[in-house]
């Protein structure tokens, strides 16, 4: 059975509209899908409005991917299954929306100092109704002819450690986890290997998640080796965390993961998907 609890649409930095992403999941035979756009639930809500009543539709799980800070680094927490209209979720979305707007203004000021005026207006135009992020600044830089492509924009101006890499506005991990849990959701530490931490620091991060009320570790995210997956499984077992899986799908590409992940053999672990399984719909 294919499922995917970490995907992105045009509501943040994905290439497919929520409806197209839902259709792609349906054609691929996914049994469950969560659209986890950055700091917004707009993608999920749009897809939910388009979801038909057919048996071949994937079970759509509410999702979001929140940015936060922990021990001086930016960390992403996926929220699954929460009430999108809960007061805690509304508060979280407002705080993160303000954070992104302030961050965008700072990025624009830094780009203007480098000789690129009009960056904020240009990025907002690129974003449209999507949540503003660095990819929209990259698209504007390309459109203006300042760089050749998206990769050059990040390599020169927007990537890690560059002038446009602004991280100072995110809330703390504990607060983000509390918002998700208060709204009835599952807080998942997203793509743990992307933080490039030592094993000891990654364990401390996972402990911080658990102590804040977080429940799960993403043991599969995009492309990774079996040894890496095995290490994350051991960490989840040690800390008695549930596990989640996802592609972190953004767009088609030669090195991009495809939508959908096969349900793994858990061997004593608990998958977050067990919370939402409906035996009348599928055989898992």
C-alpha positions in Angstrom: 0.0 0.0 0.0 1.3 3.4 -1.0 0.8 6.4 1.4 2.4 9.8 1.7 2.4 12.0 4.8 4.7 14.7 3.6 3.9 16.6 0.3 3.8 20.1 -1.0 1.5 22.0 -3.4 1.5 25.5 -4.9 0.0 26.7 -1.6 3.7 26.9 -0.5 6.7 25.8 -2.6 5.3 22.8 -4.6 4.8 22.8 -8.4 1.3 21.1 -8.5 -1.9 22.7 -7.4 -3.6 20.9 -4.5 -6.2 19.5 -6.9 -3.5 18.2 -9.3 -1.5 16.8 -6.4 -4.7 15.0 -5.2 -5.3 13.7 -8.8 -1.7 12.5 -9.0 -2.1 10.6 -5.7 -5.3 9.0 -7.0 -3.7 7.9 -10.2 -0.7 6.5 -8.3 -3.1 4.4 -6.1 -2.2 6.1 -2.8 -4.4 5.0 0.1 -3.6 8.0 2.3 -2.3 11.5 1.5 -1.4 14.5 3.6 -0.6 17.8 1.9 1.8 19.4 4.3 2.6 22.9 2.9 4.9 25.2 4.7 3.2 27.1 7.5 -0.3 27.0 5.8 -3.2 24.5 5.6 -4.5 26.2 2.4 -3.3 23.3 0.3 -5.1 20.7 2.4 -8.3 22.8 2.5 -8.3 23.3 -1.2 -7.8 19.6 -1.9 -10.5 18.7 0.7 -13.0 20.8 -1.3 -12.2 19.0 -4.5 -12.2 15.5 -3.0 -15.0 13.4 -4.5 -16.7 10.4 -3.0 -15.2 7.6 -5.1 -13.6 4.6 -3.5 -10.4 5.2 -5.5 -9.8 8.6 -3.8 -7.0 8.6 -1.2 -8.0 9.2 2.4 -7.0 12.8 2.9 -5.3 13.6 6.3 -5.1 17.2 7.4 -1.4 18.3 7.3 1.0 21.2 7.6 4.8 21.7 8.0 5.8 24.3 10.5 9.1 26.0 10.7 10.6 26.5 14.2 13.9 26.9 16.1 15.7 24.5 18.3 19.3 24.8 19.7 20.1 27.5 17.2 19.0 25.7 14.0 15.8 25.7 11.9 13.8 22.6 12.3 10.6 21.5 10.6 7.7 19.8 12.4 4.9 18.1 10.4 1.5 18.3 11.9 -1.0 15.6 10.9 -4.6 15.0 11.7 -5.2 18.2 13.5 -8.4 20.3 13.5 -7.5 23.1 11.1 -10.2 25.4 12.7 -9.0 24.9 16.3 -8.0 28.1 18.1 -4.5 26.8 18.6 -4.1 26.1 14.9 -5.4 29.5 14.0 -2.9 31.1 16.4 -0.1 29.1 15.0 -0.9 30.0 11.4 -1.2 33.7 12.2 2.2 33.7 14.1 3.9 31.8 11.2 2.3 34.1 8.6 3.6 37.2 10.4 7.0 35.5 10.7 7.1 34.8 7.0 6.1 38.3 6.1 8.8 39.8 8.4 11.3 37.3 7.1 10.4 38.2 3.5 10.9 41.9 4.2 14.3 41.2 5.7 15.3 39.1 2.7 14.2 41.9 0.4 16.2 44.5 2.3 19.3 42.3 2.0 18.8 41.8 -1.7 18.3 45.5 -2.2 21.5 46.2 -0.4 23.2 43.9 -3.0 21.8 46.0 -5.8 18.4 44.3 -6.5 15.6 46.7 -5.6 11.9 45.7 -5.8 12.6 42.2 -4.5 9.7 42.1 -2.0 7.1 43.3 -4.5 8.5 40.9 -7.1 8.5 37.9 -4.8 4.9 38.6 -3.6 3.8 38.7 -7.2 5.5 35.4 -7.8 3.8 33.9 -4.7 0.3 35.1 -5.5 -1.9 33.4 -2.9 0.9 31.0 -1.8 2.8 31.3 1.4 5.8 33.6 0.7 9.2 31.8 0.8 12.7 31.9 -0.6 11.7 30.0 -3.8 9.5 33.1 -4.8 12.5 35.4 -4.4 14.5 32.9 -6.5 11.8 33.0 -9.2 11.9 36.8 -9.2 15.7 36.8 -9.5 15.5 34.5 -12.5 12.6 36.5 -14.1 14.6 39.7 -13.7 17.7 38.1 -15.3 19.8 38.5 -12.2 20.6 34.8 -12.2 20.3 32.0 -14.7 18.1 29.6 -12.7 16.7 28.6 -9.3 19.9 26.8 -8.3 22.1 29.8 -9.0 19.7 32.0 -6.9 20.2 29.7 -3.9 23.9 29.2 -4.5 24.6 32.9 -4.6 21.9 34.6 -2.4 19.3 32.4 -0.7 20.9 29.1 0.3 22.2 28.2 3.7 24.7 30.7 5.0 23.9 33.3 2.2 22.7 36.8 2.7 19.1 35.8 2.0 19.1 32.9 4.4 17.0 34.5 7.3 16.0 32.3 10.2 15.6 34.6 13.1 11.8 34.8 13.3 10.6 31.2 13.8 8.9 30.2 17.1 10.6 27.6 19.3 10.1 23.9 18.7 8.2 23.5 22.0 5.6 26.1 21.0 5.0 24.6 17.6 4.5 21.1 19.0 2.1 22.5 21.6 0.0 24.1 19.0 -0.3 20.9 16.9 -1.1 18.7 19.9 -3.6 21.2 21.3 -5.4 21.1 17.9 -5.7 17.3 18.2 -2.8 16.6 15.8 0.3 14.4 15.7 3.6 16.4 15.8 6.2 14.7 13.7 9.9 15.5 13.5 10.3 16.0 9.7 13.3 14.7 7.6 15.6 14.3 10.6 18.7 13.6 8.4 18.5 16.9 6.6 19.7 18.8 9.7 23.1 17.1 9.4 23.4 16.7 13.1 25.6 14.3 15.0 23.7 11.2 16.3 23.9 12.6 19.8 22.4 16.0 18.7 19.7 14.3 16.7 18.7 12.2 19.7 18.5 15.4 21.8 16.3 17.0 19.2 14.0 14.0 19.2 13.9 14.0 23.0 12.9 17.7 22.9 10.1 16.8 20.6 8.9 14.0 22.8 9.1 16.2 26.0 7.1 18.9 24.3 4.3 16.4 23.5 5.4 15.3 20.0 4.6 11.8 19.1 6.5 10.7 15.9 9.7 10.6 13.9 9.7 10.6 10.1 11.8 7.6 9.3 11.5 7.8 5.5 11.7 11.2 3.7 12.6 11.3 0.0 15.8 9.5 -1.0 17.8 7.8 1.7 19.7 4.6 2.2 18.4 1.5 4.0 21.1 2.0 6.7 19.9 5.6 7.3 16.3 4.3 7.6 17.4 1.6 10.0 19.1 4.2 12.2 16.0 6.3 12.4 13.9 3.2 13.2 16.3 2.4 16.1 16.0 6.0 17.4 12.2 5.8 17.3 12.1 2.5 19.1 14.5 3.8 21.8 12.4 6.9 22.5 9.1 5.0 22.0 8.0 7.4 19.3 5.6 6.5 16.5 6.9 6.7 12.9 5.8 8.5 9.8 6.8 8.3 6.2 6.7 10.6 3.3 8.3 11.6 0.0 8.6 15.3 0.7 7.4 15.7 -2.9 7.6 19.2 -4.4 7.9 18.7 -8.1 9.0 16.2 -10.8 12.7 16.1 -11.6 15.5 13.6 -12.3 16.6 13.6 -8.7 13.3 14.3 -7.0 11.5 11.6 -5.1 8.2 10.4 -6.6 4.9 10.7 -4.8 4.1 7.8 -2.6 5.9 5.6 -0.1 5.3 1.9 0.5 4.1 1.1 4.0 7.0 -0.6 5.8 7.0 -3.6 8.1 7.0 -2.0 11.6 8.5 -4.8 13.7 7.3 -3.5 17.0 6.9 0.2 16.0 3.6 2.0 15.6 2.8 4.0 12.4 1.0 7.3 12.6 -1.3 6.0 9.8 -2.8 3.4 12.3 -4.7 6.3 13.8 -6.7 6.9 10.6 -7.0 3.5 9.0 -10.5 2.7 7.8 -10.8 -1.1 7.3 -13.9 -0.6 5.3 -12.0 1.4 2.6 -8.7 -0.5 2.2 -6.8 -3.6 3.2 -3.6 -2.4 4.8 
